[in-house]
Amino acid sequence: MKTVINSRVLVMLSLFLITTIFTQAQSFKKAAELRNLNMGIIKAKARVALIEQKVTVADSLIESGKLLIVESKTETRIIEAERKKLDKDYAAEQKPLAKLSTSKNKGESTRARTDLKTLYIQYRSDVKTLDNRLTDAKKKLTKGNANLKRGKAIKKNAQDPLKASKAALKAAQAKYDAAYFSGGNTDPNKNMLK
């Protein structure tokens, strides 16, 4: 009778050990599955962050392009107003000197021609300065348009991958949640990725 009890105890112990080993194997398998799903979520978050960074760069390019365009247009208007004023002032100063240069008084006529040449040289110098500023404003406009165009292209090319990456992140999170809660976990506060 003792052998029968001993054999029953041995069978029960071995059955208990096998059940324990099987349960531990299942929990290790579940932990490994959760770890793999967690890595998928981390990778998906990294892809989303990378694409969002591209969108941020594109937005800053668009904003800087718009700013450069506005600055260029403002500078162009200012330069055009200064050019009109310069032309008007030159015409006003030149008119009396031109009359004096045709005077019958030789000294007065010579001095007026010299003053006309000096006035013309100063006028050409001022015009050259305004032309250089206008060229710089046009370069700024060109750069602003290029930044705006490049920013819009980058943003357009990043929109579809961003949507796909966010969808992949949502799917990975859903898979993780399904695996986490299927293991008997019912407390969502213990799910660290939630």
Helices and strands as residue ranges (DSSP letters): H 2-101, H 106-182, G 188-190
